[in-house]
Amino acid sequence: MNDFSALLEAVYTRGERFGVDRPLAANPLTAVAPGVRPNSIAIEGGAFGDEGKGRVVDEVCALLIGRGGRGVVYRWNGGANAGHTVVVEGRRLALHQLPSGVLFPGATVVLGKGMVIHPGDVLAEIQEVRGLLGEVPARLVIDEMAVLSLDTHRALEGALRQWAEGGRGSTGRGISPAYADVLLRHPVRVRDLAADDWRDRLGRHYDLYAALVRGLDANMAKMEVPRLNSEPVAVGSRFVFLDRLGAQRSILLPYVGNAYDFIREQWADPAVPFIFEGAQGVGLDPRYGVYPDVTSSDPTIGGILPSTEGLVHPAQIAVRMATIKATYTSSVGRRRLPTAMDAALADRIREDANEYGATTRRPRDIAYIDLPCLRFFGQVSGANYLVLTHLDIAYPDTPIRVCTHYTDAAGRRVGYRPDQLYLNGVQPAYIELPSWDGAAIQGVTRIADLPPAALQYIAFLSRALEMTPLFGTTGPQRDAIVSWLPGAA
């Protein structure tokens, strides 16, 4: 288990920067190895979600697609439980099921097979984008193979909360029951909603869920379920449920398509930029997260393979980026991280960085940077580049505390494991690194304008995680981004 003493000496004694004080010599999007597709990039959450991926996708779209170009933005997992926030014309836009690329006229945004789609909430998002911009700039394609997440699923999740521990800690958006339908072999997919006999198919689905909820001593028709940006509504009777869905269906049908053929054709053309956008973070993966406080989809870059039905292997993607907050970690839910931050500093960061869930508005827990945890996430996800958000959340009077390793009850050095009981028994070992004035760099876009202490820290952190920094954010504004791509200042 590494204490990183040699790396610390290289950076903080000998002044080594490992190249982070200047742009990369070659563009990783075009200077690719054999078997790797140029102009392809995947952005995942490298920690526990809410890392600021939407901002980064927005920047990548601007670079690769711009206002006059074309490209594909593909969302591979999650549903209405996700939240990506971007600032457009001074207003915050919280996107949930729509990828951030929806703001670019040349983009085709695809809601992939690995997602679960709530029709009503998708339409509410479309209306929100239209209300802000007057139209939906991008072309929208909803994969006919994506699974539907309906009010029935939300009702079952609500009923489960009254019965089972596993039902707690969820967003109430019906995500886990929708994914569970796939494993139980009775999902309803978008193509079922598009079929001529959709009322029969969705009617049988309603009957099944009414029976399941009745078995939990609840009446589904009377249960209220959440809505995006509006008050909860009752699921209603079978007739009401189908009528409401029918109204949504008539608006949604033009967006439904055969995404498989489209992805196959576009992926075969290396001139077409391909941007894969993930939801949540590796730390919420049901295999690699702190179970049971996990999501139900695959938020790792590996989730792209099944979502594209085998068309895109992650190893073919030129840039696979893990997004993390540079100076701290945030977490929302019941998990308890061993590196939980002192309350006073956590409160300060929570207010300065608006650390509240984009979907639920729940206050997020704040923790120190945890190298064993982040290295584990990098290993299981296969990321090779790093995005460091929130570089402006740093205080000159407060060193940055970093966990280098754990010890167990016997004093032995141990690594990270995705198990809450295990994590309850470890003790983090910390180092403290020089900080900088985050307020003074808000809005900075040039590497040269980052203070020496920030460059030292970036050099240390990127080497410790064995990833190359590619972007960093220095504020909530849409363009407050530092780039290490060739040609950047």
C-alpha positions in Angstrom: 0.0 0.0 0.0 1.6 3.2 -1.3 2.2 6.2 1.0 3.4 8.2 -2.1 6.5 9.4 -0.3 8.7 9.3 -3.5 6.0 11.2 -5.5 5.7 13.8 -2.7 9.5 14.3 -2.8 9.5 14.6 -6.6 6.7 17.2 -6.6 7.2 19.2 -3.5 10.9 19.0 -3.0 12.4 18.7 -6.4 9.7 20.7 -8.2 8.7 18.1 -10.8 5.5 19.0 -12.6 5.3 16.0 -15.0 4.1 18.3 -17.8 1.0 19.6 -16.1 2.3 23.2 -16.4 1.8 23.1 -20.2 -0.5 21.6 -22.8 0.0 18.0 -24.0 2.4 17.5 -26.8 0.0 15.5 -28.9 -3.8 15.5 -29.2 -5.1 12.2 -27.7 -8.2 12.5 -29.8 -6.4 12.2 -33.1 -2.9 10.7 -32.3 -4.4 7.2 -31.6 -3.0 3.7 -31.5 -4.1 1.0 -33.9 -7.5 -0.2 -33.1 -8.6 3.0 -31.4 -11.2 5.2 -33.0 -10.2 8.9 -33.4 -12.5 11.6 -32.3 -14.1 9.5 -29.5 -14.3 10.4 -25.9 -16.2 9.0 -22.9 -16.9 11.0 -19.7 -17.8 9.1 -16.5 -18.1 10.1 -12.9 -14.9 9.0 -11.2 -16.2 9.1 -7.6 -19.8 9.1 -6.2 -21.6 11.1 -8.8 -22.3 14.9 -8.9 -18.7 15.6 -10.0 -19.7 18.1 -12.7 -19.7 15.9 -15.8 -22.4 17.9 -17.5 -20.1 21.0 -17.7 -17.3 18.8 -19.1 -19.6 17.3 -21.8 -20.7 20.8 -22.7 -17.1 21.8 -23.2 -16.2 18.7 -25.2 -19.2 19.3 -27.4 -18.1 22.8 -28.0 -14.7 21.6 -29.0 -15.6 18.7 -31.2 -19.0 19.8 -32.6 -19.2 23.5 -32.1 -22.1 25.4 -33.7 -21.6 24.4 -37.2 -20.3 20.9 -37.1 -21.9 17.5 -36.4 -21.4 14.7 -33.9 -23.0 12.1 -31.7 -23.6 12.4 -28.0 -24.6 9.1 -26.5 -25.9 8.6 -22.9 -25.4 5.0 -21.8 -27.0 4.6 -18.4 -29.3 5.9 -15.7 -32.6 7.7 -16.0 -34.5 10.6 -14.3 -32.4 10.0 -11.1 -29.4 11.7 -12.8 -28.7 15.4 -12.8 -26.3 17.4 -14.9 -26.2 21.1 -14.4 -25.0 23.6 -16.9 -25.3 27.4 -16.9 -26.8 28.8 -20.1 -27.2 32.6 -20.6 -26.8 33.1 -16.9 -29.5 30.5 -15.9 -28.9 27.1 -14.4 -30.3 24.2 -16.5 -30.6 20.9 -14.7 -30.7 18.1 -17.2 -31.7 14.6 -16.1 -32.4 12.2 -18.9 -31.3 14.4 -21.8 -27.5 14.5 -22.4 -25.8 17.9 -22.1 -25.1 17.7 -25.9 -28.8 18.6 -26.5 -27.7 22.3 -26.5 -25.7 21.9 -29.7 -27.4 22.3 -33.1 -25.0 19.9 -34.9 -25.4 17.1 -32.4 -27.5 14.0 -32.5 -28.1 13.0 -28.9 -29.0 9.4 -28.3 -30.7 8.0 -25.1 -29.2 4.6 -25.3 -30.5 1.1 -24.5 -28.7 1.1 -21.1 -31.1 3.8 -19.9 -34.5 3.7 -18.3 -36.8 6.4 -19.8 -39.7 8.1 -18.1 -41.8 9.6 -20.9 -43.4 12.4 -18.8 -40.2 13.6 -17.4 -38.4 13.5 -20.8 -41.1 15.8 -22.2 -40.8 18.1 -19.2 -37.1 18.4 -19.9 -37.7 19.1 -23.6 -40.1 21.9 -22.6 -37.6 23.3 -20.2 -34.9 23.5 -22.9 -37.4 25.1 -25.3 -38.4 27.6 -22.7 -34.8 28.6 -22.3 -33.6 28.5 -25.9 -36.9 28.6 -27.9 -36.1 25.2 -29.4 -34.2 22.0 -28.8 -31.1 22.7 -30.7 -29.9 19.0 -31.2 -31.6 16.1 -32.9 -33.0 13.7 -30.3 -33.1 9.9 -30.8 -34.5 7.6 -28.1 -33.4 4.0 -28.6 -36.4 1.8 -29.0 -34.7 -0.8 -26.9 -34.4 1.5 -23.9 -36.5 0.3 -20.9 -39.5 2.4 -19.8 -39.5 3.7 -16.2 -43.1 4.6 -15.5 -45.3 5.8 -12.6 -46.0 2.2 -11.8 -42.3 1.7 -11.0 -42.4 4.8 -8.8 -45.4 3.5 -7.0 -43.7 0.1 -6.3 -40.6 1.9 -5.1 -42.7 4.0 -2.7 -44.5 0.9 -1.4 -41.2 -0.9 -0.9 -39.9 2.0 1.2 -42.5 1.2 3.8 -41.4 -2.5 3.9 -37.8 -3.1 3.0 -34.5 -1.6 3.8 -33.4 -1.8 0.2 -36.1 0.6 -0.8 -34.7 3.4 1.2 -32.0 5.9 0.0 -33.4 5.9 -3.5 -34.5 9.0 -5.4 -38.1 7.7 -5.7 -37.9 7.9 -9.5 -38.6 4.2 -10.1 -35.2 3.4 -11.4 -34.4 0.1 -9.6 -37.8 -1.5 -10.4 -37.5 -0.6 -14.1 -34.0 -2.2 -14.2 -35.2 -5.2 -12.1 -37.9 -5.8 -14.8 -35.1 -6.7 -17.2 -33.7 -9.4 -14.9 -37.2 -10.6 -14.1 -37.9 -10.9 -17.9 -40.9 -8.7 -18.1 -39.6 -5.2 -19.0 -41.6 -2.7 -21.1 -39.4 -1.0 -23.6 -39.8 2.1 -25.6 -40.7 0.0 -28.7 -43.6 -1.4 -26.7 -44.9 2.1 -26.3 -44.5 2.7 -30.0 -46.3 -0.5 -31.0 -49.8 -0.4 -32.4 -51.1 -2.6 -29.5 -49.4 -0.4 -26.9 -52.5 -0.1 -24.8 -52.7 -3.9 -24.4 -49.0 -4.2 -23.5 -48.9 -1.3 -21.1 -52.3 -2.4 -19.7 -50.9 -5.8 -18.7 -47.9 -4.0 -17.2 -50.3 -1.9 -15.1 -52.2 -5.0 -13.9 -49.0 -6.7 -12.8 -47.8 -3.7 -10.8 -51.1 -3.1 -9.3 -51.0 -6.6 -8.0 -47.4 -6.2 -6.7 -48.3 -3.0 -4.9 -51.5 -4.5 -3.5 -49.3 -7.3 -2.1 -47.5 -4.6 -0.1 -50.8 -3.3 1.3 -51.0 -0.3 -0.9 -53.5 0.9 -3.6 -51.4 1.9 -6.6 -54.2 4.1 -8.2 -54.2 6.3 -5.1 -50.4 6.5 -4.6 -48.8 9.8 -5.5 -45.5 9.7 -7.4 -42.9 12.5 -8.0 -42.7 14.5 -11.2 -39.9 16.6 -12.6 -40.4 20.3 -11.8 -44.0 19.8 -10.7 -46.2 18.5 -7.9 -46.6 14.8 -7.4 -49.5 13.1 -9.1 -51.6 10.1 -8.4 -50.9 7.1 -10.6 -54.6 6.8 -11.2 -56.7 3.9 -12.5 -55.7 1.7 -15.4 -57.7 4.0 -17.7 -56.2 7.2 -16.4 -52.7 5.7 -16.5 -53.0 4.7 -20.1 -54.7 7.9 -21.2 -51.9 10.0 -19.7 -49.3 7.7 -21.3 -51.2 8.0 -24.6 -50.9 11.8 -24.6 -47.2 11.6 -23.9 -46.8 8.9 -26.5 -48.1 11.1 -29.3 -45.5 13.7 -28.6 -42.6 11.3 -28.0 -43.0 9.0 -31.0 -41.1 11.2 -33.5 -38.0 10.8 -31.3 -38.1 7.0 -31.1 -35.8 5.2 -33.5 -33.5 2.3 -34.4 -30.4 3.5 -32.5 -28.4 0.3 -33.3 -28.2 1.0 -37.0 -27.5 4.7 -36.5 -24.7 4.0 -34.0 -23.1 1.3 -36.3 -23.0 3.7 -39.3 -21.7 6.7 -37.4 -19.1 4.8 -35.4 -17.7 3.4 -38.7 -16.9 7.0 -39.8 -13.9 8.2 -37.8 -14.5 11.8 -38.9 -17.7 11.9 -36.8 -17.0 13.0 -33.2 -18.4 10.6 -30.7 -19.0 11.7 -27.1 -20.3 9.2 -24.6 -21.9 10.7 -21.5 -22.4 8.7 -18.3 -24.6 9.4 -15.3 -23.8 9.0 -11.6 -20.3 7.7 -10.8 -18.2 4.6 -10.4 -18.8 4.7 -6.7 -22.5 4.1 -7.2 -22.0 1.0 -9.4 -23.9 -2.0 -7.9 -20.7 -4.0 -8.1 -18.1 -1.4 -7.1 -20.1 1.0 -5.0 -20.6 0.9 -1.2 -23.5 -1.6 -1.3 -26.4 -1.3 -0.7 -26.2 2.5 -1.3 -25.8 2.1 -5.0 -27.6 2.8 -8.3 -29.1 0.1 -10.6 -27.3 0.9 -13.9 -23.7 0.6 -15.0 -22.1 4.0 -14.6 -18.6 2.8 -15.5 -17.2 3.3 -19.0 -17.6 -0.5 -19.4 -21.4 0.1 -19.5 -21.0 1.5 -23.1 -20.5 -2.0 -24.5 -23.8 -3.5 -23.5 -25.7 -0.3 -24.1 -24.5 -0.2 -27.7 -25.2 -3.9 -28.0 -21.6 -4.7 -28.6 -20.9 -2.1 -31.2 -18.5 0.0 -29.2 -15.8 -1.6 -26.9 -14.4 0.8 -24.4 -10.8 0.0 -25.4 -11.7 1.5 -28.8 -12.5 4.9 -27.3 -9.5 7.3 -27.6 -10.1 9.3 -24.4 -11.8 7.7 -21.4 -12.1 10.4 -18.7 -12.8 10.1 -15.0 -14.3 13.2 -13.6 -13.5 14.0 -9.9 -13.7 17.0 -7.7 -10.1 18.3 -7.3 -9.9 19.1 -3.6 -12.6 17.1 -1.9 -15.2 14.4 -2.5 -18.9 14.6 -2.1 -21.4 11.8 -1.5 -25.2 11.7 -1.1 -27.0 8.8 0.5 -26.4 6.6 3.5 -22.9 5.5 2.8 -20.3 6.6 5.3 -16.9 7.3 3.9 -13.8 6.8 6.2 -12.5 10.2 5.0 -15.5 12.2 6.2 -14.5 15.9 6.5 -14.5 18.0 9.7 -17.9 19.6 10.0 -16.8 23.3 9.8 -14.9 22.9 6.6 -17.6 20.6 5.1 -20.2 23.3 5.8 -18.0 25.9 4.2 -17.5 23.8 1.0 -21.1 22.8 0.8 -22.2 26.4 0.7 -19.5 27.7 -1.6 -19.9 24.8 -4.1 -23.7 24.4 -3.8 -23.3 20.8 -2.8 -26.9 19.8 -3.0 -28.3 17.1 -5.3 -29.4 18.3 -8.7 -32.3 15.9 -8.7 -33.2 15.6 -5.0 -31.7 18.8 -3.5 -30.4 16.6 -0.7 -27.3 18.1 1.0 -24.3 16.1 0.1 -21.8 14.7 2.6 -18.3 16.1 2.1 -15.1 14.1 2.5 -11.3 14.5 2.0 -9.7 13.2 -1.2 -9.2 9.5 -0.8 -6.5 8.0 -3.0 -7.1 4.3 -2.2 -10.8 4.8 -3.2 -10.1 6.9 -6.3 -7.4 4.5 -7.5 -9.8 1.6 -7.1 -12.4 3.4 -9.2 -9.9 4.2 -11.9 -8.8 0.5 -12.0 -12.3 -0.9 -12.4 -13.5 1.7 -14.9 -10.5 1.7 -17.2 -10.2 5.5 -17.4 -7.0 6.9 -18.8 -7.5 10.7 -18.5 -8.6 12.9 -15.6 -11.0 15.9 -15.3 -10.5 17.9 -12.1 -13.6 20.1 -11.3 -14.0 22.7 -8.6 -10.3 23.9 -8.7 -11.7 27.1 -7.3 -12.9 25.4 -4.1 -9.6 25.9 -2.2 -8.7 28.2 0.7 -5.3 29.7 1.3 -5.7 29.3 5.1 -6.6 25.6 4.9 -4.2 22.9 3.6 -5.7 20.2 1.3 -5.9 17.0 3.2 -5.4 13.8 1.2 -5.7 10.2 2.4 -2.8 8.1 1.1 -3.7 4.7 2.7 -5.7 2.9 5.4 -4.8 0.8 8.3 -7.0 -1.9 9.9 -7.6 -2.7 13.5 -4.3 -4.5 13.7 -2.4 -1.6 12.3 -1.8 -3.2 8.9 -2.0 -1.2 5.7 -5.0 -2.2 3.7 -6.7 -1.1 0.5 -10.1 0.0 -0.5 -13.0 -2.4 -0.7 -16.6 -1.5 -1.8 -18.2 -2.7 1.5 -19.6 -0.5 4.2 -18.8 -2.9 7.0 -15.2 -3.1 5.9 -14.8 0.6 5.5 -16.2 1.1 9.0 -13.2 -0.7 10.4 -10.4 1.2 8.6 -8.5 4.3 9.7 -7.3 6.8 7.0 -3.8 8.1 7.0 -3.5 11.7 5.8 -1.0 14.1 4.4 -1.6 17.9 4.1 -0.6 19.7 0.9 -0.3 23.4 0.2 -3.5 25.1 -1.0 -4.2 28.3 -3.0 -6.8 31.0 -3.2 -9.7 29.4 -5.1 -11.6 32.7 -5.2 -8.7 34.3 -7.1 -8.8 31.8 -9.9 -12.5 31.7 -10.5 -13.1 31.9 -14.3 -9.4 31.2 -15.2 -9.1 29.4 -18.5 -5.3 29.3 -19.0 -2.9 26.8 -17.5 -0.4 29.7 -17.0 -2.8 31.5 -14.8 -3.1 28.6 -12.3 -1.0 29.3 -9.1 2.1 27.2 -8.5 0.4 25.4 -5.6 -2.4 24.3 -7.8 0.0 23.0 -10.5 1.9 21.1 -7.7 -1.2 19.6 -6.5 -2.4 18.6 -10.0 1.0 17.0 -10.7 0.8 15.0 -7.5 -2.8 13.9 -7.8 -2.7 12.9 -11.5 0.5 10.9 -10.9 -1.0 9.3 -7.8 -4.1 8.2 -9.8 -2.0 7.3 -12.9 -4.1 9.4 -15.2 -3.3 12.4 -17.4 -5.2 15.6 -16.7 -7.2 16.9 -19.6 -9.6 19.5 -18.2 -10.2 21.4 -15.0 -13.0 23.7 -14.0 -12.5 27.0 -12.1 -16.1 28.1 -11.5 -19.7 27.5 -12.2 -19.7 29.5 -15.5 -20.1 27.5 -18.7 -16.7 28.6 -20.0 -14.7 28.5 -16.8 -12.6 25.6 -18.0 -8.8 25.0 -18.3 -7.7 22.6 -21.0 -4.5 20.6 -21.5 -5.3 19.8 -25.1 -2.6 21.0 -27.6 -3.1 24.6 -28.5 -4.5 25.6 -25.1 -2.9 28.5 -23.5 
